[in-house]
């Protein structure tokens, strides 16, 4: 993924997600559903790519997401130029072991450290 694609796409990505919002769902096989941090990051990245028409970004989530309505976590999208964009993930429902959640990007990206 070229650095310019995501670095210039971050402002567009932010605007698109704030206007349209995103939601996703993932089925998990536990009695108390929990989505692993890696699977959450992969699902968020795939949804962001599909929503924006951009290549799949690098997304990292620091913790597993318990399947409990209202639970939130923060993930970080990192562009090739090192700039970052925070993404909030909030569980909206849990049905038959499937965790449904909304994704909302921050208003502004943070520049690369420097």
C-alpha positions as a Markdown table, in Angstrom:
| # | Residue | x | y | z |
|---|---|---|---|---|
| 1 | Unk | 0.0 | 0.0 | 0.0 |
| 2 | Unk | 1.6 | 3.3 | -1.1 |
| 3 | Unk | 2.2 | 5.8 | 1.7 |
| 4 | Unk | 0.4 | 8.5 | -0.1 |
| 5 | Unk | -2.8 | 6.4 | -0.4 |
| 6 | Unk | -3.6 | 6.2 | 3.3 |
| 7 | Unk | -1.8 | 9.4 | 4.3 |
| 8 | Unk | -3.9 | 11.4 | 2.0 |
| 9 | Unk | -7.0 | 9.2 | 2.6 |
| 10 | Unk | -7.0 | 9.8 | 6.4 |
| 11 | Unk | -9.0 | 13.1 | 6.2 |
| 12 | Unk | -11.3 | 11.6 | 3.6 |
| 13 | Unk | -11.7 | 8.5 | 5.7 |
| 14 | Unk | -12.5 | 10.5 | 8.8 |
| 15 | Unk | -15.2 | 12.6 | 7.0 |
| 16 | Unk | -16.7 | 9.5 | 5.4 |
| 17 | Unk | -17.0 | 7.6 | 8.7 |
| 18 | Unk | -18.4 | 10.5 | 10.6 |
| 19 | Unk | -21.1 | 11.1 | 8.0 |
| 20 | Unk | -22.0 | 7.5 | 7.2 |
| 21 | Unk | -20.8 | 5.5 | 10.3 |
| 22 | Unk | -19.9 | 1.9 | 10.0 |
| 23 | Unk | -21.1 | -1.2 | 11.6 |
| 24 | Unk | -19.9 | -4.8 | 11.5 |
| 25 | Unk | -20.5 | -8.1 | 13.1 |
| 26 | Unk | -18.4 | -11.1 | 13.9 |
| 27 | Unk | -19.6 | -14.5 | 15.1 |
| 28 | Unk | -17.7 | -16.0 | 18.0 |
| 29 | Unk | -18.0 | -19.4 | 19.5 |
| 30 | Unk | -17.9 | -18.8 | 23.3 |
| 31 | Unk | -20.7 | -19.0 | 25.8 |
| 32 | Unk | -19.8 | -15.4 | 26.7 |
| 33 | Unk | -18.8 | -13.9 | 23.3 |
| 34 | Unk | -15.5 | -12.1 | 23.1 |
| 35 | Unk | -13.8 | -10.9 | 20.0 |
| 36 | Unk | -10.0 | -11.2 | 20.1 |
| 37 | Unk | -8.0 | -8.0 | 19.5 |
| 38 | Unk | -6.5 | -9.4 | 16.3 |
| 39 | Unk | -9.8 | -10.4 | 14.8 |
| 40 | Unk | -11.3 | -7.1 | 15.8 |
| 41 | Unk | -8.5 | -5.2 | 14.1 |
| 42 | Unk | -8.8 | -7.3 | 11.0 |
| 43 | Unk | -12.6 | -6.8 | 10.8 |
| 44 | Unk | -12.3 | -3.0 | 11.4 |
| 45 | Unk | -9.6 | -2.7 | 8.7 |
| 46 | Unk | -11.7 | -4.7 | 6.2 |
| 47 | Unk | -14.8 | -2.6 | 7.0 |
| 48 | Unk | -12.9 | 0.7 | 6.7 |
| 49 | Unk | -11.4 | -0.5 | 3.3 |
| 50 | Unk | -14.8 | -1.4 | 2.0 |
| 51 | Unk | -16.4 | 1.8 | 3.2 |
| 52 | Unk | -13.7 | 4.1 | 1.7 |
| 53 | Unk | -12.7 | 2.1 | -1.4 |
| 54 | Unk | -9.1 | 2.3 | -0.2 |
| 55 | Unk | -6.7 | -0.6 | 0.4 |
| 56 | Unk | -7.0 | -2.4 | 3.8 |
| 57 | Unk | -5.2 | -0.2 | 6.4 |
| 58 | Unk | -3.1 | -1.2 | 9.3 |
| 59 | Unk | -5.3 | -1.3 | 12.4 |
| 60 | Unk | -4.3 | -2.3 | 15.9 |
| 61 | Unk | -6.6 | -2.9 | 18.8 |
| 62 | Unk | -5.1 | -3.1 | 22.3 |
| 63 | Unk | -7.6 | -5.5 | 23.9 |
| 64 | Unk | -10.2 | -8.1 | 23.2 |
| 65 | Unk | -13.8 | -6.8 | 22.9 |
| 66 | Unk | -16.3 | -8.4 | 25.3 |
| 67 | Unk | -19.6 | -9.1 | 23.7 |
| 68 | Unk | -21.6 | -6.9 | 26.0 |
| 69 | Unk | -23.9 | -4.1 | 24.7 |
| 70 | Unk | -22.4 | -0.7 | 25.3 |
| 71 | Unk | -18.8 | -1.9 | 25.7 |
| 72 | Unk | -16.3 | 0.2 | 23.8 |
| 73 | Unk | -12.6 | 0.0 | 22.9 |
| 74 | Unk | -10.2 | 2.2 | 20.9 |
| 75 | Unk | -8.2 | 1.0 | 17.9 |
| 76 | Unk | -5.6 | 2.9 | 15.9 |
| 77 | Unk | -5.2 | 3.1 | 12.2 |
| 78 | Unk | -1.6 | 3.8 | 11.2 |
| 79 | Unk | -0.8 | 5.2 | 7.7 |
| 80 | Unk | 2.5 | 4.3 | 6.0 |
| 81 | Unk | 3.7 | 7.9 | 6.7 |
| 82 | Unk | 3.3 | 7.2 | 10.5 |
| 83 | Unk | 0.2 | 9.4 | 11.0 |
| 84 | Unk | -2.5 | 7.8 | 13.1 |
| 85 | Unk | -6.2 | 8.0 | 13.4 |
| 86 | Unk | -8.2 | 6.8 | 16.4 |
| 87 | Unk | -11.2 | 4.6 | 15.9 |
| 88 | Unk | -13.8 | 3.8 | 18.5 |
| 89 | Unk | -15.6 | 0.5 | 18.4 |
| 90 | Unk | -18.9 | 0.1 | 20.4 |
| 91 | Unk | -20.9 | -3.1 | 20.8 |
| 92 | Unk | -24.4 | -2.5 | 19.7 |
| 93 | Unk | -25.9 | -6.0 | 20.1 |
| 94 | Unk | -25.0 | -9.6 | 20.7 |
| 95 | Unk | -27.3 | -12.2 | 19.0 |
| 96 | Unk | -26.6 | -16.0 | 19.0 |
| 97 | Unk | -22.9 | -15.6 | 19.6 |
| 98 | Unk | -22.6 | -12.8 | 17.0 |
| 99 | Unk | -21.1 | -9.5 | 18.3 |
| 100 | Unk | -22.4 | -6.5 | 16.3 |
| 101 | Unk | -20.6 | -3.2 | 16.6 |
| 102 | Unk | -20.3 | 0.3 | 15.2 |
| 103 | Unk | -17.1 | 1.9 | 14.1 |
| 104 | Unk | -16.4 | 5.7 | 14.4 |
| 105 | Unk | -13.2 | 7.4 | 13.4 |
| 106 | Unk | -11.9 | 10.5 | 15.3 |
| 107 | Unk | -12.3 | 13.9 | 13.7 |
| 108 | Unk | -8.6 | 14.4 | 13.1 |
| 109 | Unk | -5.6 | 12.3 | 12.4 |
| 110 | Unk | -2.4 | 12.8 | 14.4 |
| 111 | Unk | 0.8 | 13.5 | 12.5 |
| 112 | Unk | 3.7 | 11.1 | 12.5 |
| 113 | Unk | 6.0 | 11.4 | 15.5 |
| 114 | Unk | 9.0 | 13.2 | 14.7 |
